[in-house]
Amino acid sequence: MRAILISLLCLLGACATQPAAAPDASGDSLDAIARDYVALILEIGEHEEGYVDAYYGPPEWAAAAEANPRTVPQLIQGAASLTERLNAVSTARAEPAVAQRKAYLLAHVSARRRGFACCRGRR
């Protein structure tokens, strides 16, 4: 009985852990990039009324975006930087959900970059 209980606990522990995306050489991670993506979106909201219709994250993130929003050219550069950082993070040995998270972030950052280009008269 004891062996079965220990085996079940080991199995539960193995299922509870999920390998994260490997940080790039600089130590960057999807968590850090996602946090910076949220900051980018909150700052865009300071320039485009109604862009962020609801935010339930840490209040200090919203306060920082309100207090020091970057200019539109700086936001465009910030989106480009996020794309570079995302491309540098390897998901080769990560779980499929981690690779999907990276793809999701890349898609959203790319869409935001295209939105900036469109608003500036470029395609």
C-alpha positions in Angstrom: 0.0 0.0 0.0 2.8 2.4 0.9 4.5 1.7 -2.5 1.3 2.6 -4.3 0.9 5.8 -2.4 4.5 6.9 -3.1 4.1 6.0 -6.8 0.9 8.0 -7.0 2.6 11.0 -5.3 5.5 10.8 -7.7 3.1 10.6 -10.7 1.2 13.6 -9.4 4.4 15.6 -8.9 5.5 14.7 -12.5 2.2 15.8 -13.9 2.2 19.1 -11.9 5.4 20.4 -13.4 5.6 21.7 -16.9 8.9 22.7 -18.5 9.0 26.3 -19.4 10.5 27.8 -22.5 14.2 27.9 -22.3 15.4 31.4 -21.6 17.6 32.9 -24.3 21.2 33.7 -23.7 20.4 36.9 -21.9 18.1 35.1 -19.5 14.9 36.4 -21.0 11.8 34.3 -20.6 8.2 34.2 -21.9 7.0 35.5 -18.5 9.2 38.6 -18.7 8.2 39.2 -22.3 4.5 38.7 -21.5 4.8 41.3 -18.7 6.4 43.8 -21.1 3.7 43.1 -23.6 1.0 44.0 -21.0 2.9 47.2 -20.3 3.0 48.0 -24.0 -0.7 47.5 -24.3 -1.5 49.6 -21.3 0.7 52.4 -22.7 -1.1 52.2 -26.0 -4.3 52.6 -24.1 -2.9 56.0 -22.9 -2.8 57.1 -26.5 -5.9 55.4 -27.9 -9.1 56.0 -25.9 -10.9 52.7 -25.3 -8.1 50.5 -26.4 -8.0 48.7 -23.1 -11.6 48.2 -22.0 -10.8 46.2 -18.9 -7.7 45.5 -16.9 -7.6 43.2 -13.9 -3.8 42.9 -13.4 -1.6 44.5 -10.8 -2.7 48.1 -10.2 0.9 49.3 -10.2 1.4 48.2 -13.8 -1.5 50.4 -14.9 -0.3 53.3 -12.8 3.2 53.0 -14.4 1.7 53.1 -17.9 -0.4 56.1 -17.0 2.5 58.0 -15.3 5.1 57.4 -18.0 3.6 56.4 -21.4 6.1 56.1 -24.2 5.6 58.0 -27.4 4.1 56.3 -30.4 7.5 55.9 -32.1 8.9 54.4 -28.8 5.9 52.0 -28.7 6.6 50.9 -32.3 10.2 50.2 -31.3 9.0 48.4 -28.2 6.8 46.1 -30.3 9.8 45.4 -32.5 11.9 44.6 -29.5 9.3 42.2 -28.1 9.3 40.4 -31.5 13.1 40.0 -31.4 12.9 38.8 -27.8 10.2 36.3 -28.6 12.1 35.0 -31.6 15.2 34.5 -29.3 13.3 32.3 -26.8 13.5 28.6 -27.7 10.5 26.3 -27.2 12.3 23.3 -28.7 12.1 21.2 -25.5 9.0 22.8 -24.0 5.5 21.5 -23.6 3.1 22.3 -26.5 1.3 24.8 -24.3 4.5 26.8 -24.0 5.1 26.9 -27.7 1.4 27.9 -28.2 1.9 30.7 -25.7 4.9 32.0 -27.6 3.0 31.8 -30.9 0.1 33.7 -29.3 2.3 36.5 -28.1 4.1 36.7 -31.5 0.7 37.0 -33.3 -0.5 39.7 -31.0 2.7 41.7 -31.1 2.7 41.4 -34.9 -0.9 42.6 -35.1 -0.1 45.6 -33.0 2.9 46.4 -35.1 0.8 46.3 -38.3 -1.8 48.5 -36.6 0.9 51.1 -35.9 2.1 50.9 -39.5 -1.5 51.3 -40.8 -2.1 54.3 -38.7 1.1 55.9 -39.9 0.0 55.4 -43.6 2.1 52.3 -44.3 1.2 48.7 -45.1 
